[in-house]
Amino acid sequence: MIVLNRDDESVYIIHTLTTSQPNGFDPKKFGCHTKNKISYFYFQKNIVIAENGFSFDKDTFVFFVSNIRKESLKDLNKYPSTSLEVKGVMDKKCLKDLIDCMLNSEYITSEQADCLRQTRKKL
């Protein structure tokens, strides 16, 4: 899970798909891609994406179709601490690239786009 735009009341959450079998999605490079009008972001395994050196140990995809949700911090804090672990803070260039990819997706709502633009300006 990737958490975006946390404020005092809410967060935007994106779920990731970590896989060794991309099922028709086989990008050759890290970053934003579109296939059959489906925009997605591809994190290549073992490529550092966080300031602390974190990388995914398998190829990881973020699809934007029905995959971004706003959740209150109160609800997020209900998750057991054993099921959530902060792996790192994404480096700014990677985060900007992810946000730009999301903004180019037709599946992002106007509310989500406004929030993403605000987040990007702060980087």
C-alpha positions as CSV (number, residue, x, y, z in Angstrom):
1,M,0.0,0.0,0.0
2,I,1.2,3.5,-0.8
3,V,-0.1,6.4,1.3
4,L,-0.4,9.8,-0.4
5,N,-1.2,13.2,0.9
6,R,-1.6,12.5,4.6
7,D,-3.1,15.4,6.5
8,D,-4.6,15.7,10.0
9,E,-7.8,14.0,9.0
10,S,-7.4,11.8,6.0
11,V,-5.1,10.0,3.6
12,Y,-5.3,8.7,0.0
13,I,-4.3,5.0,-0.2
14,I,-3.2,3.2,-3.4
15,H,-2.9,-0.6,-3.3
16,T,0.0,-2.2,-5.2
17,L,0.2,-5.5,-7.0
18,T,3.4,-7.3,-6.4
19,T,3.9,-10.2,-8.8
20,S,6.3,-12.4,-10.6
21,Q,3.6,-13.0,-13.3
22,P,2.5,-9.7,-14.8
23,N,-0.3,-11.4,-17.0
24,G,0.1,-9.4,-20.2
25,F,1.7,-6.3,-18.7
26,D,5.4,-6.7,-19.4
27,P,7.0,-3.3,-19.4
28,K,10.7,-3.0,-20.1
29,K,11.5,0.0,-17.9
30,F,10.5,1.6,-14.5
31,G,7.8,4.2,-14.6
32,C,4.5,5.2,-16.2
33,H,2.9,3.0,-18.9
34,T,-0.4,2.7,-20.7
35,K,-1.8,-0.5,-22.3
36,N,-5.2,-0.8,-23.8
37,K,-6.1,2.6,-22.3
38,I,-5.1,1.4,-18.8
39,S,-2.5,3.6,-17.2
40,Y,-0.2,2.0,-14.6
41,F,3.0,2.6,-12.8
42,Y,5.7,-0.1,-12.8
43,F,8.2,-0.5,-10.0
44,Q,11.0,-2.7,-11.2
45,K,12.2,-5.1,-8.6
46,N,15.4,-4.1,-6.7
47,I,15.3,-0.5,-7.9
48,V,15.6,1.8,-4.9
49,I,12.6,4.1,-4.6
50,A,12.9,5.4,-1.0
51,E,15.3,7.6,0.9
52,N,16.2,4.7,3.2
53,G,17.1,2.4,0.3
54,F,13.8,0.5,0.1
55,S,13.0,-1.4,-3.1
56,F,10.4,-4.0,-3.9
57,D,11.8,-7.5,-4.1
58,K,9.4,-8.4,-7.0
59,D,8.1,-6.4,-9.9
60,T,5.3,-4.2,-8.6
61,F,2.4,-2.5,-10.4
62,V,0.1,0.3,-9.4
63,F,-3.1,0.4,-11.5
64,F,-5.4,3.4,-11.1
65,V,-8.7,1.8,-12.0
66,S,-10.9,1.8,-8.8
67,N,-7.7,1.6,-6.8
68,I,-7.3,5.0,-5.0
69,R,-9.4,5.7,-2.0
70,K,-9.7,8.4,0.6
71,E,-9.7,7.1,4.2
72,S,-9.9,8.9,7.5
73,L,-6.8,8.6,9.7
74,K,-9.1,7.3,12.4
75,D,-10.1,4.4,10.2
76,L,-6.5,3.8,9.1
77,N,-5.4,3.7,12.7
78,K,-7.8,0.8,13.3
79,Y,-5.6,-1.5,11.4
80,P,-3.6,-3.8,13.7
81,S,-0.1,-2.5,14.1
82,T,1.2,-5.9,13.0
83,S,-0.4,-5.6,9.6
84,L,1.0,-2.2,8.7
85,E,4.6,-1.3,8.5
86,V,6.2,1.8,7.1
87,K,8.9,0.6,4.6
88,G,10.2,4.0,3.7
89,V,9.4,7.5,2.4
90,M,9.4,7.5,-1.4
91,D,12.1,9.8,-2.9
92,K,10.7,13.0,-4.4
93,K,11.6,12.2,-8.1
94,C,9.8,8.9,-7.9
95,L,6.8,10.4,-6.1
96,K,6.6,13.1,-8.7
97,D,6.7,10.5,-11.5
98,L,4.0,8.5,-9.9
99,I,1.8,11.5,-9.4
100,D,2.3,12.7,-13.0
101,C,1.3,9.2,-14.1
102,M,-1.8,9.2,-12.0
103,L,-2.8,12.7,-13.3
104,N,-2.6,11.3,-16.9
105,S,-5.0,8.5,-16.1
106,E,-8.7,8.8,-17.1
107,Y,-9.6,6.9,-13.9
108,I,-8.6,9.7,-11.5
109,T,-11.5,11.8,-10.2
110,S,-11.4,15.6,-10.2
111,E,-11.2,15.5,-6.4
112,Q,-8.3,13.1,-6.5
113,A,-6.6,15.1,-9.2
114,D,-6.9,18.3,-7.1
115,C,-5.4,16.6,-4.1
116,L,-2.5,15.1,-6.2
117,R,-1.7,18.5,-7.7
118,Q,-1.5,20.0,-4.2
119,T,0.8,17.2,-3.1
120,R,3.0,17.6,-6.1
121,K,3.4,21.4,-5.5
122,K,4.7,20.7,-1.9
123,L,7.5,18.5,-3.2
